[in-house]
Amino acid sequence: MADTFIWYELMTPDPDAAIDFYKKVVGWNAAGFPNATPDGSAYTVLSAGERGVGGILKLTQVMGEAGMKPIWVGYVGVPDADEAARRIAAAGGAIRMEPTDIPGVGRFAMAADPGGALFYVMTPKPREDEPPLAEGGEIGTIGWRELYSSAGEKASFAFYSGLFGWETMHEMPMGEMGTYRLFGADGVQMGGMMDKPPNIPASIWSFYVNVDGVDAAAERVKAQGGQVLMGPMEVPGGSWIVQCMDPQGAAFALVSAKR
């Protein structure tokens, strides 16, 4: 079977403000765990109902001085994080953080693809208490993943498909903007890849949270101090999306089956 995204993480300078924002906009629950990371930092787990979706980690001054900005980063589940890190480097990616253990959770590494977009690979420890993800994209879970790449969608897809076994589901021509490549795993669509537009400063993965109606969700974004960057707009297939930025400067997006 192909490897897929299993977790999503926000690095932000103000975790408490970010937690409050996303709870009100998306409806996530939040549970904090002090001294949860390898360096002893606190970590907050976000969940949709009982299902863990992602986490929030403080973006420290040291990280900021190294060039990190507020960002959502996805984790791809792999059988062996060390082997995945070696293969990423051999395929033209870069390892930003060497494989590291999180006691009781798993082993992970941070990487960048050839265009510079960040992602994690992780080998999680088995958990029998994790409830199954609801079919059909339950509210609060991630419904779509989108890569804007300075390396180009063709080169990016070759990189990721070689590593994780992803497959092209469909290619949509977008005129001067190039091709929008829908990718998936084991016959299930996961997201899209496209050449990075000029208005996006760097290669990045964007993640779309399922909500019940994008119009109301967009109003919640603005009411809580975030920005709506694009939309709401209808996309092929009939879903509605809105692209946003949270008050701390991290980009994210929302998707719904209805406006």
Buried (B, 14 or more C-beta within 10 A) or exposed (E): EBBBBBBBBBBBBBBEBBBBBBBEBBBBBBEEEEEBBEEEBBBBBBBBBEBBBBBBBBBBEEBEEEEBBBBBBBBBBBEEBBEBBBBBEEBBBEBBEEBBEBEEBBBBBBBBBBBBBBBBBBBBEEEEEEEEBEEEBBBBBBBBBBBBBBBBBBBBBBBBBEBBEBBEBEBEEEEEEBBBBBBBBEEEBBBBBBBBEEEEEBBBBBBBBBBEBBBEBBEBBEEBEBEBBEBBEEEEEEBBBBBBBBBBBBBBBBBBBEB
